[in-house]
Amino acid sequence: MGWLEGSAVLVTGGASGLGRAIVERFVDEGARVVVFDRSKDKLDGIAADLKGAVRTVSGDVTSFADNVRACTVAEEEFGGLDTFVGNAGLWDFNRSLLDTPADALADGFDELFAVNVKGYLLGAKAAAPLLRRASGSIVFTLSNAAFYPGGGGPMYTAAKHAALGLVRQLAYELAPYTRVNAVAPGGLATDLRGPDAMGLADRSLTQELPINQILTEHSALRRAVRPQDAVGPYVLLASRESVITTGTVIDISTFGIPQRRPPAD
């Protein structure tokens, strides 16, 4: 029996990258999952691969109506909702303040914050009644950029700091009926995209950067981290093993840790 046996879970941005890895692990742990994503093709792919264990919803996390629709699918198909995982996000590809034109900065900010912050807020709002009924939990995806500079440009870093504030505030507001926590990964080799307003919607993280090389050279553990390597803390926070845990962020980034020289042979 898995840690999430019988649980009903909703994962946003769940059809690819880290989101898909979360969905696959949750299914392995016995959960039934609603996968909410804007890509119909990717949703069709994960539905075919995980047959029967998932339901899919195509929509926009910045739309409250779409978030409600995804929660309704969980209620109708699985009888309720135990965990909401807010994971959909955009990256700013390290675009700096000084090098970004003002109009792109303004429009990119609106688009990125709408997904990375408002999407979490609206998803939590839609899920809250079902989670309260189940004494359930919320788990957000943050980043090392929620604590430190350099994990993105000013838009991404500010958005992740804002989402950290959201974790703390919602943990305060929704207690004692719903736990609110987060996981903060470092860099991952995924197809994470950027704001369309900045011409970054069709460019993925792995296309833009030699991410595996960067991760290997600059992480304390000297390894390229796969999305599958990052999902354990999500399982822990969603499970009843964390029944007294709220307002907590599990930081699993290995960036920023002083590196030691490898031992001599």
Backbone hydrogen bonds in HBPLUS format (Angstrom, degrees):
<---DONOR---> <-ACCEPTOR-->    atom                        ^
c    i                          cat <-CA-CA->   ^        H-A-AA   ^      H-
h    n   atom  resd res      DA  || num        DHA   H-A  angle D-A-AA Bond
n    s   type  num  typ     dist DA aas  dist angle  dist       angle   num
A0005-GLU N   A0002-GLY O   3.37 MM   3  5.17 161.8  2.40 109.9 107.5     1
A0004-LEU N   A0029-GLU O   3.03 MM  25  5.20 138.8  2.20 131.0 139.5     2
A0007-SER N   A0004-LEU O   2.90 MM   3  5.41 167.5  1.92 140.7 142.1     3
A0006-GLY N   A0030-GLY O   2.96 MM  24  5.91 148.6  2.06 139.3 132.9     4
A0032-ARG N   A0007-SER O   2.81 MM  25  6.12 167.4  1.83 170.1 173.2     5
A0082-ASP N   A0008-ALA O   2.73 MM  74  5.21 160.2  1.77 140.4 147.5     6
A0083-THR N   A0008-ALA O   3.20 MM  75  6.64 151.1  2.28 152.2 156.7     7
A0009-VAL N   A0032-ARG O   2.90 MM  23  6.19 159.9  1.94 161.8 167.5     8
A0034-VAL N   A0009-VAL O   2.75 MM  25  6.18 160.8  1.79 158.7 164.9     9
A0010-LEU N   A0083-THR O   2.99 MM  73  6.45 153.7  2.06 157.7 166.2    10
A0085-VAL N   A0010-LEU O   2.74 MM  75  5.98 174.6  1.75 176.2 176.3    11
A0011-VAL N   A0034-VAL O   2.97 MM  23  6.34 163.4  2.00 171.9 176.4    12
A0036-PHE N   A0011-VAL O   2.95 MM  25  5.99 177.7  1.95 157.7 157.9    13
A0012-THR N   A0085-VAL O   3.03 MM  73  6.39 166.0  2.05 176.7 178.6    14
A0013-GLY N   A0036-PHE O   2.72 MM  23  5.98 130.4  1.96 157.2 172.7    15
A0020-ARG N   A0016-SER O   3.14 MM   4  4.56 156.8  2.19 102.9 107.0    16
A0021-ALA N   A0017-GLY O   3.15 MM   4  6.48 159.2  2.20 149.4 155.5    17
A0022-ILE N   A0018-LEU O   2.90 MM   4  6.20 151.5  1.98 153.3 161.3    18
A0023-VAL N   A0019-GLY O   2.99 MM   4  6.28 162.6  2.02 150.1 154.4    19
A0024-GLU N   A0020-ARG O   2.89 MM   4  6.12 171.4  1.89 159.1 160.5    20
A0025-ARG N   A0021-ALA O   3.06 MM   4  6.18 161.3  2.10 144.8 149.8    21
A0026-PHE N   A0022-ILE O   2.86 MM   4  6.04 160.7  1.90 154.5 160.4    22
A0027-VAL N   A0023-VAL O   2.92 MM   4  6.15 158.8  1.97 155.3 160.8    23
A0028-ASP N   A0024-GLU O   3.03 MM   4  6.27 156.2  2.08 143.0 149.7    24
A0029-GLU N   A0025-ARG O   2.96 MM   4  6.23 135.5  2.16 140.8 153.1    25
A0029-GLU N   A0026-PHE O   3.08 MM   3  4.95 125.9  2.38  91.0 105.5    26
A0031-ALA N   A0026-PHE O   2.93 MM   5  5.39 162.9  1.96 150.2 144.9    27
A0030-GLY N   A0027-VAL O   2.97 MM   3  5.15 161.6  2.00 110.5 114.2    28
A0033-VAL N   A0053-ALA O   3.24 MM  20  6.64 163.9  2.27 155.1 158.4    29
A0055-ARG N   A0033-VAL O   2.87 MM  22  6.37 148.8  1.97 148.3 156.2    30
A0035-VAL N   A0055-ARG O   2.73 MM  20  6.13 162.0  1.76 165.1 168.9    31
A0057-VAL N   A0035-VAL O   2.87 MM  22  6.16 153.5  1.94 159.7 157.2    32
A0037-ASP N   A0057-VAL O   3.08 MM  20  6.52 158.2  2.13 164.3 171.2    33
A0059-GLY N   A0037-ASP O   3.00 MM  22  5.92 152.4  2.07 124.3 133.1    34
A0043-LEU N   A0039-SER O   3.02 MM   4  6.23 153.1  2.10 147.0 155.2    35
A0044-ASP N   A0040-LYS O   2.91 MM   4  6.14 156.4  1.96 150.6 156.6    36
A0045-GLY N   A0041-ASP O   3.06 MM   4  6.34 147.6  2.17 140.8 149.8    37
A0046-ILE N   A0042-LYS O   3.02 MM   4  6.34 160.5  2.06 151.9 155.0    38
A0047-ALA N   A0043-LEU O   2.96 MM   4  6.08 156.7  2.02 149.8 156.7    39
A0048-ALA N   A0044-ASP O   3.05 MM   4  6.18 151.3  2.14 141.2 148.2    40
A0049-ASP N   A0045-GLY O   3.04 MM   4  6.25 151.9  2.12 143.9 151.7    41
A0050-LEU N   A0046-ILE O   2.94 MM   4  5.95 151.9  2.02 145.8 152.2    42
A0053-ALA N   A0050-LEU O   3.00 MM   3  5.82 162.2  2.03 150.9 153.8    43
A0053-ALA N   A0051-LYS O   2.67 MM   2  5.64 129.3  1.93  92.7  94.3    44
A0063-SER N   A0060-ASP O   3.02 MM   3  5.54 164.9  2.04 120.0 123.0    45
A0067-ASN N   A0063-SER O   3.12 MM   4  6.44 154.6  2.19 147.2 154.1    46
A0068-VAL N   A0064-PHE O   2.89 MM   4  6.18 158.0  1.94 153.7 159.7    47
A0069-ARG N   A0065-ALA O   2.94 MM   4  6.14 153.8  2.01 142.7 150.3    48
A0070-ALA N   A0066-ASP O   3.01 MM   4  6.29 153.1  2.08 145.7 151.8    49
A0071-CYS N   A0067-ASN O   3.04 MM   4  6.34 158.4  2.09 148.6 154.3    50
A0072-THR N   A0068-VAL O   2.83 MM   4  6.07 150.1  1.92 150.2 159.3    51
A0073-VAL N   A0069-ARG O   3.08 MM   4  6.38 147.8  2.19 143.8 151.3    52
A0074-ALA N   A0070-ALA O   3.23 MM   4  6.61 154.7  2.30 144.2 150.2    53
A0075-GLU N   A0071-CYS O   3.00 MM   4  6.34 155.9  2.05 147.8 154.4    54
A0076-GLU N   A0072-THR O   2.83 MM   4  6.02 166.2  1.84 154.6 158.3    55
A0077-GLU N   A0073-VAL O   2.82 MM   4  5.75 163.0  1.85 151.0 156.1    56
A0078-PHE N   A0074-ALA O   2.82 MM   4  5.32 151.6  1.90 134.6 143.9    57
A0079-GLY N   A0075-GLU O   2.92 MM   4  4.51 131.5  2.15 116.6 122.8    58
A0137-SER N   A0082-ASP O   2.88 MM  55  6.40 152.2  1.96 151.9 160.2    59
A0084-PHE N   A0137-SER O   2.97 MM  53  6.51 152.8  2.05 151.1 159.0    60
A0139-VAL N   A0084-PHE O   2.91 MM  55  6.32 159.4  1.95 155.7 159.4    61
A0086-GLY N   A0139-VAL O   2.98 MM  53  6.32 136.4  2.17 136.5 149.4    62
A0141-THR N   A0086-GLY O   2.90 MM  55  6.29 145.7  2.02 173.0 169.1    63
A0091-TRP N   A0193-ARG O   2.87 MM 102  6.08 161.3  1.91 148.6 155.0    64
A0095-ARG N   A0092-ASP O   3.05 MM   3  5.83 158.5  2.10 122.9 128.4    65
A0105-LEU N   A0101-PRO O   2.89 MM   4  6.10 153.2  1.96 155.0 163.9    66
A0106-ALA N   A0102-ALA O   2.95 MM   4  6.15 161.4  1.98 150.5 154.2    67
A0107-ASP N   A0103-ASP O   3.00 MM   4  6.15 172.8  2.00 151.1 153.3    68
A0108-GLY N   A0104-ALA O   2.77 MM   4  5.57 152.9  1.84 138.5 147.7    69
A0109-PHE N   A0105-LEU O   2.93 MM   4  5.90 152.1  2.01 139.1 146.7    70
A0110-ASP N   A0106-ALA O   3.19 MM   4  6.45 163.4  2.22 145.8 149.2    71
A0111-GLU N   A0107-ASP O   3.10 MM   4  6.36 160.7  2.14 148.7 153.5    72
A0112-LEU N   A0108-GLY O   2.87 MM   4  5.96 169.4  1.88 154.1 157.6    73
A0113-PHE N   A0109-PHE O   2.88 MM   4  5.86 170.0  1.89 156.0 159.4    74
A0114-ALA N   A0110-ASP O   3.07 MM   4  5.97 143.6  2.21 131.9 141.9    75
A0115-VAL N   A0111-GLU O   3.29 MM   4  6.57 151.1  2.38 144.6 149.9    76
A0116-ASN N   A0112-LEU O   2.84 MM   4  5.95 170.2  1.85 164.3 163.6    77
A0117-VAL N   A0113-PHE O   2.96 MM   4  5.21 150.3  2.05 130.6 136.5    78
A0118-LYS N   A0113-PHE O   3.03 MM   5  6.45 163.4  2.06 158.1 162.7    79
A0119-GLY N   A0114-ALA O   2.86 MM   5  6.07 120.9  2.21 133.1 150.3    80
A0120-TYR N   A0117-VAL O   3.12 MM   3  5.30 122.2  2.47 100.1 113.7    81
A0121-LEU N   A0117-VAL O   3.01 MM   4  6.32 161.4  2.05 153.1 158.7    82
A0122-LEU N   A0118-LYS O   2.82 MM   4  5.98 169.6  1.83 160.3 161.6    83
A0123-GLY N   A0119-GLY O   3.02 MM   4  5.95 152.8  2.10 135.6 143.8    84
A0124-ALA N   A0120-TYR O   2.91 MM   4  6.05 159.1  1.96 147.9 153.4    85
A0125-LYS N   A0121-LEU O   2.98 MM   4  6.19 152.6  2.06 142.1 150.1    86
A0126-ALA N   A0122-LEU O   2.93 MM   4  6.16 159.6  1.98 148.7 153.4    87
A0127-ALA N   A0123-GLY O   2.95 MM   4  6.08 154.7  2.01 146.6 153.9    88
A0128-ALA N   A0124-ALA O   2.90 MM   4  5.71 136.1  2.09 144.3 153.7    89
A0131-LEU N   A0127-ALA O   2.98 MM   4  6.09 162.7  2.01 159.2 164.3    90
A0132-ARG N   A0128-ALA O   2.89 MM   4  5.97 158.5  1.94 154.4 159.3    91
A0133-ARG N   A0129-PRO O   3.20 MM   4  6.39 157.4  2.26 140.8 146.4    92
A0134-ALA N   A0130-LEU O   3.15 MM   4  6.40 142.5  2.30 140.4 150.2    93
A0134-ALA N   A0131-LEU O   3.15 MM   3  5.06 122.4  2.50  91.8 106.2    94
A0135-SER N   A0131-LEU O   2.88 MM   4  5.77 109.5  2.39 140.5 157.5    95
A0136-GLY N   A0131-LEU O   2.83 MM   5  4.64 170.8  1.84 139.7 142.9    96
A0135-SER N   A0132-ARG O   3.22 MM   3  5.01 156.0  2.28  98.4 105.7    97
A0179-ARG N   A0136-GLY O   3.07 MM  43  6.53 157.1  2.13 150.0 149.8    98
A0138-ILE N   A0179-ARG O   2.74 MM  41  6.16 148.3  1.84 151.7 162.6    99
A0181-ASN N   A0138-ILE O   2.94 MM  43  6.20 165.8  1.96 152.1 155.4   100
A0140-PHE N   A0181-ASN O   3.01 MM  41  6.48 156.8  2.07 140.8 144.7   101
A0183-VAL N   A0140-PHE O   2.95 MM  43  6.44 152.4  2.03 165.7 174.7   102
A0142-LEU N   A0183-VAL O   2.73 MM  41  5.79 174.7  1.73 156.5 157.3   103
A0146-ALA N   A0143-SER O   2.94 MM   3  5.37 166.0  1.96 112.9 117.0   104
A0144-ASN N   A0185-PRO O   3.02 MM  41  6.17 125.1  2.33 150.8 148.0   105
A0147-PHE N   A0144-ASN O   3.11 MM   3  5.70 165.0  2.13 115.1 119.7   106
A0148-TYR N   A0144-ASN O   3.03 MM   4  6.16 156.2  2.09 151.2 158.8   107
A0157-THR N   A0153-GLY O   3.03 MM   4  6.10 170.8  2.04 161.2 163.9   108
A0158-ALA N   A0154-PRO O   3.00 MM   4  5.83 156.9  2.06 134.9 141.8   109
A0159-ALA N   A0155-MET O   2.95 MM   4  6.11 154.1  2.02 145.1 152.7   110
A0160-LYS N   A0156-TYR O   2.94 MM   4  6.21 158.7  1.98 154.1 159.1   111
A0161-HIS N   A0157-THR O   3.00 MM   4  6.21 150.6  2.09 144.7 153.0   112
A0162-ALA N   A0158-ALA O   2.91 MM   4  6.13 150.0  2.00 142.8 151.5   113
A0163-ALA N   A0159-ALA O   2.91 MM   4  6.22 150.4  1.99 144.4 152.5   114
A0164-LEU N   A0160-LYS O   3.03 MM   4  6.24 143.4  2.17 137.9 147.2   115
A0165-GLY N   A0161-HIS O   3.16 MM   4  6.53 151.8  2.24 143.7 150.4   116
A0166-LEU N   A0162-ALA O   2.97 MM   4  6.33 142.9  2.12 141.2 152.4   117
A0167-VAL N   A0163-ALA O   2.97 MM   4  6.32 151.4  2.05 147.1 153.1   118
A0168-ARG N   A0164-LEU O   3.21 MM   4  6.55 163.1  2.24 149.8 152.9   119
A0169-GLN N   A0165-GLY O   2.90 MM   4  6.09 164.4  1.93 152.0 156.6   120
A0170-LEU N   A0166-LEU O   2.87 MM   4  5.87 168.8  1.88 152.5 156.2   121
A0171-ALA N   A0167-VAL O   2.95 MM   4  5.97 151.7  2.04 143.3 151.6   122
A0172-TYR N   A0168-ARG O   3.18 MM   4  6.34 148.1  2.29 137.4 145.3   123
A0173-GLU N   A0169-GLN O   2.86 MM   4  6.17 160.5  1.90 150.4 156.1   124
A0174-LEU N   A0170-LEU O   2.80 MM   4  5.64 168.1  1.81 150.0 153.4   125
A0177-TYR N   A0174-LEU O   3.10 MM   3  6.14 125.3  2.41 136.3 140.3   126
A0178-THR N   A0174-LEU O   3.10 MM   4  5.40 151.4  2.19 129.5 135.3   127
A0247-GLY N   A0180-VAL O   2.67 MM  67  5.62 159.3  1.71 154.6 159.5   128
A0182-ALA N   A0248-THR O   2.94 MM  66  6.41 142.9  2.08 155.4 160.0   129
A0250-ILE N   A0182-ALA O   2.93 MM  68  6.36 161.0  1.96 149.7 149.1   130
A0184-ALA N   A0250-ILE O   2.85 MM  66  6.00 168.1  1.86 148.7 147.3   131
A0252-ILE N   A0184-ALA O   2.96 MM  68  5.84 149.0  2.05 127.6 137.7   132
A0190-THR N   A0188-LEU O   3.04 MM   2  5.78 116.1  2.46 111.8  95.0   133
A0205-LEU N   A0192-LEU O   2.89 MM  13  5.32 129.8  2.15 138.0 153.4   134
A0194-GLY N   A0200-LEU O   3.06 MM   6  4.55 156.9  2.11 126.7 123.0   135
A0198-MET N   A0195-PRO O   3.13 MM   3  5.50 154.7  2.20 106.2 113.8   136
A0200-LEU N   A0195-PRO O   3.05 MM   5  5.35 159.8  2.09 148.8 145.4   137
A0199-GLY N   A0196-ASP O   2.93 MM   3  4.96 165.5  1.95 112.1 114.2   138
A0203-ARG N   A0200-LEU O   3.36 MM   3  5.25 166.9  2.38 104.0 106.1   139
A0207-GLN N   A0204-SER O   3.01 MM   3  5.20 133.9  2.23 101.3 114.5   140
A0208-GLU N   A0204-SER O   3.03 MM   4  6.31 148.7  2.13 152.5 161.7   141
A0209-LEU N   A0205-LEU O   3.06 MM   4  6.14 157.7  2.11 155.8 159.9   142
A0213-GLN N   A0210-PRO O   3.06 MM   3  5.53 119.6  2.44 110.2 124.3   143
A0214-ILE N   A0210-PRO O   3.02 MM   4  6.30 160.3  2.06 154.6 161.0   144
A0215-LEU N   A0211-ILE O   2.85 MM   4  6.03 165.8  1.87 154.7 158.3   145
A0216-THR N   A0212-ASN O   2.98 MM   4  6.09 157.8  2.03 143.0 149.1   146
A0217-GLU N   A0213-GLN O   2.97 MM   4  6.11 159.1  2.01 150.1 155.4   147
A0218-HIS N   A0214-ILE O   2.95 MM   4  5.91 152.4  2.03 151.3 157.8   148
A0219-SER N   A0215-LEU O   3.09 MM   4  5.51 132.4  2.32 140.6 143.2   149
A0222-ARG N   A0219-SER O   3.14 MM   3  5.22 159.3  2.18 104.6 111.0   150
A0220-ALA N   A0254-THR O   3.22 MM  34  5.50 158.8  2.27 128.6 133.8   151
A0229-ASP N   A0226-ARG O   2.92 MM   3  5.28 143.3  2.05 109.7 120.5   152
A0230-ALA N   A0227-PRO O   3.04 MM   3  5.45 157.6  2.09 112.9 119.9   153
A0234-TYR N   A0231-VAL O   3.03 MM   3  5.37 129.2  2.30 108.2 121.7   154
A0235-VAL N   A0231-VAL O   3.31 MM   4  6.74 155.0  2.38 154.6 161.3   155
A0235-VAL N   A0232-GLY O   3.06 MM   3  5.26 117.4  2.47 102.5 117.1   156
A0236-LEU N   A0232-GLY O   3.08 MM   4  6.43 161.6  2.11 155.1 160.2   157
A0237-LEU N   A0233-PRO O   2.96 MM   4  6.12 168.0  1.97 149.8 152.3   158
A0238-ALA N   A0234-TYR O   2.96 MM   4  6.06 147.5  2.07 145.4 154.1   159
A0239-SER N   A0235-VAL O   3.04 MM   4  6.03 130.7  2.29 143.8 155.7   160
A0239-SER N   A0236-LEU O   3.26 MM   3  5.28 138.6  2.44  96.6 107.8   161
A0242-SER N   A0239-SER O   3.16 MM   3  5.93 168.3  2.17 116.5 120.2   162
A0243-VAL N   A0240-ARG O   3.31 MM   3  4.94 142.8  2.46 112.4 107.0   163
A0245-THR N   A0242-SER O   2.94 MM   3  5.11 165.7  1.96 120.4 120.8   164
